[in-house]
Structures are given as structure tokens and as C-alpha cells.
Amino acid sequence: MLRACTVDELPPGESVRIAGPEPIAVFNADGELYAISDTCTHQDASLADGWLEGCFVECPLHAALFDLRTGMPSCLPAKQPVRTYPVLVDDGVIYVRAEAAEDAA
């Protein structure tokens, strides 16, 4: 598991980026935590730098919108989904279960 941050470090409406071979973005959407691949599938842009709208994140480059729950894009220009990852909180720390990303590190 990858450590993202503490719960206190990720208030609602904010995101954090976990660097690595496969960067991961973790979002706090109104108290619900989600983790997705950080790189937009349309063009290389960090989704952690995007705008959070409910359970969706808007890519800061060309405004592609991704559902944090499924990774599916809901509008162009993105056509491919981003990967989603399970998130868990243990003793106030947010972790992402990302075996493929961990194996590559």
C-alpha cells in the first residue's frame, strides 16, 4: 500500500498527488476519498491539479471530466478511462492499494 497523507492534510475539495512511475491522485470529495491514475488519458496533465466538482475531476489542460468512482470520462476530449484504486484509512492515515504501482517502484 502507498501512503498518501493524513486525513487532516486532505480537507474536502482538495487533492494530493502520489509521485511514482504511475502517479496517483487522491481526492476528498465531500468526505469521500477516491484514488485514480493522476495522468489524463487524453494528454499528459496531472488530474490532481484539476478542478473537483462533486465526484468528478476536470482536467486542467483541456477540460476532460472523469468520474472519480469509475474512472470513466464523461465528455471529450478524453475517450479512455483512468484507473481507479481502492483507498483505506488506518489510524488517521490515507493509504492507496496500488499493487502495480508499488511493484514498479
Order of alpha helices (4+ residues) and beta strands (2+ residues): beta-beta-beta-beta-beta-beta-beta-beta-beta-beta-alpha
